[in-house]
Amino acid sequence: MNSIDTLRKVPFFSKLDTKDLQKILSITIEKKFKKGSIIFMEGDKGNAFYFIKSGKVKIYKTSKEGKDLILGIFGNGNVFAEVTIFNDINYPATAEVIEDAIIGIIRNEDLEKLIKNNSDMSLNLIKVLSKRLYKAQSKLKQIALDNAFHRAVEVLINLYETSGNQNSENFEIKLEISREELGNMIGTSRETVSRILSNLKKDDIIDVSGRKIIIKNIEKLMNFK
């Protein structure tokens, strides 16, 4: 797969034609990161946004007590740190590589120069950013109103969609996070997470092996939404 095909799979750029994708490619910096690498820290100057060509990245915030709150785990094609686009702000969270990754980096100032004379590209970015804002607001509403089970289902489906790996007839999610960290994503305790996973396993919807969760019946899982 060439670089243009890779860019086309990124939601930010999927609606752009080949000519515009070539322009995006011209300002893209590609960098390899080893597992455990920190791409940026919470509070660093936000001067670029990123998309994942391969591997996985964990985004998290750290509380005053030193506890990490995981905001998301992202895989191939996902964009992160886009909140800094058109904004002179610091990164609001930390990005850590949890699986060896190849990351596309686009500096905000380079993108701004490029889209000044490209209205189609500007419109596409606005649409994508608006959609992500809507999803973020929906997530906050979900946390406030839904019970832990339904939030857990939403997180598992999201991980399935963004960081799963095809494994024969099942879908395997490799989680480099603890049950406590998974509980932080869901907004519940480690014990509740273990109980929910156990119930889903009894219903033959998932299987659990260490830090791996194998989704055996995605359709049945989605029926819980």
N, C-alpha and C positions, 0 to 999 in steps of 0.2 A: 504494500500500500504506500503510495507516494504522499508527500507532505500536504498537497492540496486535498487529497481524499481524507486525510486525518483532520484537517481544519473543517472540512465540510460536515464532519460528525459532531463538531462542537456546536451546541445550540446557538451560541452567540453568532456564529457565522454560517449556519446551515442554509439561510435564504440568499446568501450572496452568490453572484455568478463567479465564474472562474477568473475573470479579470480582477475583480475586487479581492478574491481570495489570494491572488498573487501579490497584491498590495499588502494585505495582512501578513503574508508570509515574509515579505521583505523587512518587516519591523519586528518579527518574532525571534526571540533568543531561545534556543533549546539548551537545556541543562539537565544533566543526570544527577540524581540524589540517591545516596545510600539510605537504607532503613535506619531510622533514628536521627536523621538530619533535621535541623530546624530551618525551614525556608524563611520565615520571619517570626519575630516575637511580637506579642501584644504590646502596643505602644511605640513600635518602630514607625518611622515615617512611611506613609502609604504612597509609594511612587510607582507601583506596577500592579497588574493583575495577572492571573495565572490560569492555565488549563492543563489538564492531565492527559498525556499521550499514553502512558502506561504506569501501572503501580497504584498505590493508594496513599491518601493524605488525610490526616486527622486534624480537625479544627477545634480548638478548645480555648476557654477562658479560665483564668486562675483567680480564685476568690482571695480575699484578704487573709483568710486562714490557710491559704496555700493549697486548697482543694481544687482539682481540675474539673471543669464542667464541659463535657464534650458537646459541641454544637452540631457536628456532623462528620461522617466519614465519606470521602469522595473517591471515585474511581475514574476509569477511562472516559474522556470527553467532558468531564465535569469542570466547571469554572469556579474559581474562588478568589476572594479579595476584590471582587468587582465593585464593592461598596465604595472603594476609593476613586473610581472613575469619575471625573469631573468634580471631584471634591478634594480639597486640601486638608486631609485628615490622616491621623495615624491608623495603623492596623488595629482593629478592635479586638482581635484574637490572635492566637498563635497557631501556626501551621507546621505540623510535624509529619515527616514521611514515615509511614508504618509498613511500607513494602517498597523495595527498590523502585524508583520512579524516574520517568523522563517527563520533564515539565516544560511547557511552552510559556515563555515570559514575555509580556508586552508592556513596555513602559507607558504610563499614562500620557506623558507629554508627546510621545511618538504617535499614539492613537489620536490624540486631539488634533495634531497637525494633519493627520491623514483624513479625518472625517470632515474637516472644515469645508472641503470641496467635494464631499460625497454625501448627498442628502439621503440616498437609499440606505447607506451604511448607518447613518445617524438614526434613521427611523427604526431600523432593525434593532439597534442597541437599546433604544428607548422602550420598545415593545418587550424585549427580553428582561430588562431591568424592572419594568412594571410588573411582569408576570412573577418574577422572583420575590418582589415586595409583597404581592398578593399571597404567595405561598407562605412567606414568613409570618404574615398576619394571621393566616389560617392556622398555622402551627401553634401560635400563641393562644388562639381561641380554643384549639383542640386540647392543649395542656390544661387550660382553665376549666373546660367543661367535660371532657371525656374521662372515663375511668382508666386505671392503669392497664387493664387488658387491651382495650382498644388502642391506647397509645403504643403499647408494645407491638401490636399487629402492624400499626402504621410504620414504626421504625423498622421492623423486619422486612416489610414490603419495600421500603425505601432502600434498605441495604441490598435487597434482591435486585432492585432496578439499577443501582449505582455501583455495587462492588461485588456482585456475585460472580462465580466461575462455573461454567458448564461442566458437569461431571456425570457422564453417562445419561441416565434418564432423570437424574435429580439435579438440583441446583445447590451448589455448595457456597456458603458464605464463610470466608476465613476472617475471623475477628481477632485482631491483635489487641484486644481490650479485655478487661476483666468483667465479671458480672456486675461489680460495683459501678464501673464506668458505663456499662450498658444501662444500668439503672439510672445513671445521671442523664443519659440521653432520653430515657423514657419519662423521667421525673418521678421515680419511685425507688424503693430500697432494693438491695441485692437479694434479700430473701424473697421479695415479691417477684422479682425477675426469675429467680430459680423456680418458683412455684408455677408461674405462667408458662415457662418453657417446658416444665414437666407435664403440665396439662396438655399442651400442644403435641408433645411427644406421645402421650397416651392415646390421643386421637389420631395418631399416625400422620400428622400434618408435617412434622419436622422430626429430625433426629439430631442428637447432640453428642459431640465427641470432643472433649476438651474445650478449646476455644472455637471449634468449628460448629456451625449450625447448618444442617442440610435440610433444605426445604423440599419435601417430598410431594407436596400437593399445594401448589401456589394458588390454584383456583379456589380451593376450599379456604385457604388463608385469606384471600381477598374477599370472600363472602362475609367475613367478620367485620369489614370496614363499615 
